[in-house]
């Protein structure tokens, strides 16, 4: 199947029909209730992270058409507190697709229940990996990029994924050399 004019297909996996960024987007809207908050009325960071993980899962699964697991939270920034009784919107989109993994960006906004401006309260980059029935990583669909912004986010995502790989290699080498020293 040929890509539409203006659409660039970026191969991340097998020759399956690719998906666009828009086709994989997801949003979750959630009211923050007393069990989500501490005694001061601030919502626990873990509650926010759990919803970030869920919406990232939906985006990754929509893109890949496969079950996905969380590999990492690359960066999480809490920009403002979320208060009890606020409505929080979690918007996610795929920014990068590799061979079996995807980077998902989640933007979090809060607003008063009765309405008002949406205030940015956080964002995160989540790496999700598609897995087959055997639980092992499996190739995913290609990502079709149709806008310059999507291409820029893809290139930035590729750079972050490579930095994660380098960091893992470095950490593994350090652990191996440290464990070797401990055996002396």
N, C-alpha and C positions, 0 to 999 in steps of 0.2 A: 504494500500500500504506500503510495507516494505521499510525502508531507504536503500540506497545503502551502500555497504561496506565502512567503514571509515566516514560515515555521521552520525552525532548525531542529532536526532530530539529533539528540545527543545520546549515543549508544551507551547504555549502562548494563545491558544484559543481552539475552537471546533475541532472535528475530521475532519478537512478539509485537503486537500493535502497541505503539507508544501512547503515552498519556500526556496531556498538557498540565501545567501548573494549576489552572483553573478547575480542571476535572477532579483534582485530588484535594482541593481545599476543604477545610472543615471548621466549624464553629460550635462552641458549647456555651450556653448561657446558664449561669448558676446563681441562685440566691444564697448568700452566706448566712447560715443559721447558728444558733448558740453552740452546737456541738463542734463547729468549725473554729471557734474563737477561744482565746485565753480570757483570764479574768478582767483584763483591761479592755476587752472588746475588739482586739486585733485578731484577724484570722491567722492561724498558724501557717507558716511557710510550707510545711509538709502537705497541707490541704491544697494549696495552690499548685505545688509540684505534682501531686497526684492527678489533678485535672489537666495539667500541661502534658503529662505522660499519656493520659487517655486520648486527648485530642490529637497528639502527635501520632499515636497508634492508628487512629481513624485515617489520617492523611496518608500515612505510610501504606496501610492496607488498601486504601482506594487506589493509590498509585501502582502498587505491585500486584494487586489481585491475590495476594498470599498472606498467610499469617505472619506477623512481625513481632520482634522482641526489641526491647530497649537495650542498646549497647552502651550509650553514654549520654550524660548531660554535659555538653561541652562548656556551656556558660549559662549561668542564670543570674539575672540582674533583677533585684527587687528595687523598684524605683520609688514607691510610696506604699504606705500601709493600706491594707484592705480592712474595712471595718465591718463588724457584725451588721447585718441588714442591708448591705450593699449588693447590687447585682453585678456579677463579674462575667465578662465576655472573654473567651479564649479563642483566638483566631489562629489557625495554623496553615502553613503552606510549605510545599516541598521547595527547597532551594538547590539541592544537589542530589543526583542519582548516580551511584557507581555501579559496580558489578552485582553486588548483593546488598549494599547498604545505601541508606538515604539520609540526608540531613534535612530536618524539619525545623522551621523557625516558628515559634509560638509567641504571639503578641497578646498581652493581657491588659484589659482595661476594666475599670470599675466605675459605677455610677450609683447615685442614690436610687432607692427603689421607686420613688415617686417621679423619677426622671431628672434630667439635668445633664450637664456635660459629662462625656466619658473621659476619665482621667487615666493616662497610661500608668500602670502600676508594676509592670514587669515584662520581661521577655526572656526567652531561652532558645538555645540551639540543642536539639535532641537528635542523636544518631540512632536510627532504627535499622534492623537487619531482617530481611525476609528469610523465613525458614520453611523448609518443606515438611512433609508428614513425618520424616525421620528426625526432625528437630535441627537439622544441619542447614547452614546458609545456602540459599539457592538464588540463581540469577533472577534479576527483575527486568521489567519493561524499560524501554528507553524513555527519556524525558524530552518532550517536545517543547521548545522555547519559542515563543511568538513575539516577545517584546524585548527591547534592549535592556530594560530593568531585570527581566528574568535571566538574560545572558550574564549580566553583571553579578547577580546573586549566585548564579551557577559557578562562575569563575571564583568568586570569593569562597563559596562552599567547598569547591575542589581544593583550594589552598588550605582551608581549615581541616579538611579530611586528611590531607597529606601531613599537616602539622601534628594531628592526632596520631597518625601512624608512626611518625618519627619519635614522638613522645613515648609511645608504647614500646618501641624498640629500645629506646634509651633506658626506660624504666626496667625492662626485662634484662638488659645488659648489666645494669647496676645491681639488680637482685642476684643475678648469677655470679657476679664478681664478689658481692658481699657474702653470699652463701659459701663460696669457695674459701673466703678468708676465715669464715667461722668454722670450717672443717679442719683448719690447720692446728 
